[in-house]
Amino acid sequence: MTTTADKIFVNLPVKDLNKSIDFFTNIGFEFNAQFTDHNATCMVVSENIFVMLLVEEYFQTFTNKAIADTAASSEVIVALSASSKESVDEIVNKALSAGGTASKEPDDHGFMYSWSFQDLDGHLWEFIYMDANAVQ
């Protein structure tokens, strides 16, 4: 049996929903107003990838576990592709200008280039460009 999924919904807890919306808007993401209220918003990453930003108290209703302390540990790295090295730099620089913090320095392997940052809540985001021609 093969498991497949048509869409991905990443759920992340946030302390201040409006500040998170502003942060990700400054990077260039859009939101689906149909799935946005005072507890949550649906950030559109692509046609099939969505990030649900949930106020911590609301997020807690979906799990019996404690919310990870992102200052002390990493719960996940959200890794997304970019169309070029320049695009990776542009996205991360926008995140840093919007109040995010650097996570790691850019990493260039020739065929693959990545750079990462932490959002306002300490969640790790990494943008990656991979030259498909160089991989072959």
Phi, psi and omega per residue, in radians:
M1 nan 2.325 3.095
T2 -1.881 2.294 3.100
T3 -1.634 2.260 3.086
T4 -2.321 2.748 3.091
A5 -2.425 2.544 -3.129
D6 -1.529 -0.497 -3.078
K7 -2.458 2.786 3.043
I8 -2.160 2.371 3.070
F9 -2.161 1.884 3.077
V10 -1.592 2.270 3.139
N11 -1.902 2.181 -3.131
L12 -2.246 2.368 3.058
P13 -1.375 2.480 3.097
V14 -2.322 2.616 3.135
K15 -1.374 -0.739 -3.081
D16 -2.296 1.843 -3.052
L17 -1.063 -0.780 -3.105
N18 -1.125 -0.700 3.098
K19 -1.141 -0.663 3.106
S20 -1.154 -0.723 3.097
I21 -1.077 -0.782 3.108
D22 -1.058 -0.786 -3.131
F23 -1.008 -0.921 -3.072
F24 -1.272 -0.479 3.028
T25 -1.128 -0.718 3.118
N26 -1.109 -0.480 3.100
I27 -1.358 -0.484 3.112
G28 2.184 0.080 3.128
F29 -1.434 2.714 3.064
E30 -2.015 2.895 -3.068
F31 -2.234 2.568 3.094
N32 -1.571 1.867 -3.091
A33 -1.079 -0.459 3.138
Q34 -1.094 -0.491 -3.109
F35 -2.009 0.648 -3.137
T36 -2.233 2.272 3.010
D37 -2.585 -2.804 -3.100
H38 -1.262 -0.239 -3.127
N39 -1.758 -0.419 -2.969
A40 -2.784 2.831 2.979
T41 -2.536 2.710 3.120
C42 -1.897 1.871 3.109
M43 -1.511 2.235 -3.114
V44 -1.597 2.019 3.104
V45 -1.612 -0.742 3.077
S46 -2.762 -3.023 -3.117
E47 -1.009 -0.532 -3.065
N48 -2.163 0.137 -3.118
I49 -2.190 2.230 -3.107
F50 -2.368 2.557 3.050
V51 -2.091 2.076 3.082
M52 -1.561 2.002 3.064
L53 -1.643 2.031 -3.031
L54 -2.056 2.263 3.041
V55 -0.930 2.409 -3.031
E56 -0.847 -0.792 -3.112
E57 -1.083 -0.667 3.120
Y58 -1.259 -0.748 3.088
F59 -0.955 -0.709 -3.084
Q60 -1.082 -0.397 3.124
T61 -1.264 -0.197 -3.126
F62 -1.709 -0.074 -3.088
T63 -2.591 2.669 3.043
N64 -1.644 -0.096 3.140
K65 -1.516 2.753 3.058
A66 -1.249 2.613 3.051
I67 -1.269 2.348 -3.107
A68 -1.075 2.438 3.030
D69 -1.477 1.721 -3.040
T70 -1.201 -0.213 3.050
A71 -1.310 -0.400 -3.072
A72 -1.968 -0.361 -3.072
S73 -2.624 2.887 3.096
S74 -1.911 2.275 3.117
E75 -1.708 -0.453 -3.129
V76 -2.964 2.716 2.936
I77 -2.039 2.058 3.099
V78 -1.494 1.931 -3.093
A79 -1.876 2.197 -3.100
L80 -2.226 2.567 3.138
S81 -1.447 2.696 3.071
A82 -2.255 2.810 -3.035
S83 -1.424 -0.256 -3.120
S84 -2.868 2.919 3.038
K85 -1.063 -0.713 -3.138
E86 -1.092 -0.644 3.110
S87 -1.157 -0.716 3.072
V88 -1.002 -0.878 -3.129
D89 -1.064 -0.738 -3.126
E90 -1.083 -0.806 -3.119
I91 -1.108 -0.858 -3.099
V92 -1.156 -0.699 3.100
N93 -1.100 -0.653 3.059
K94 -1.103 -0.738 3.124
A95 -1.085 -0.757 3.139
L96 -1.148 -0.688 3.109
S97 -1.179 -0.499 -3.111
A98 -1.486 -0.003 3.095
G99 1.996 -0.020 3.061
G100 -1.261 2.955 3.118
T101 -2.126 2.609 3.122
A102 -1.145 2.418 3.101
S103 -1.782 -0.872 3.085
K104 -2.478 2.795 3.043
E105 -1.263 2.797 3.065
P106 -0.976 2.533 -3.096
D107 -2.176 1.965 -3.057
D108 -2.002 2.010 3.096
H109 -1.855 0.243 -3.102
G110 1.499 -1.196 3.132
F111 -1.415 -0.305 -3.111
M112 -2.430 2.379 -3.121
Y113 -2.312 2.318 3.139
S114 -2.494 2.763 3.094
W115 -2.703 2.512 -3.065
S116 -2.316 2.784 3.119
F117 -2.551 2.905 3.020
Q118 -1.894 2.390 3.095
D119 -1.367 -3.014 -3.083
L120 -1.063 -0.425 -3.135
D121 -1.769 0.140 3.089
G122 1.466 0.122 3.070
H123 -1.255 2.455 -3.086
L124 -1.573 2.284 3.108
W125 -2.189 2.345 3.110
E126 -2.261 2.295 3.071
F127 -1.907 2.360 -2.984
I128 -2.273 2.329 2.951
Y129 -1.981 2.280 3.096
M130 -2.189 2.162 3.100
D131 -1.423 1.789 -3.088
A132 -1.042 -0.582 3.139
N133 -1.191 -0.610 -3.130
A134 -1.308 -0.438 -3.135
V135 -1.229 -0.636 -3.120
Q136 -1.128 nan nan
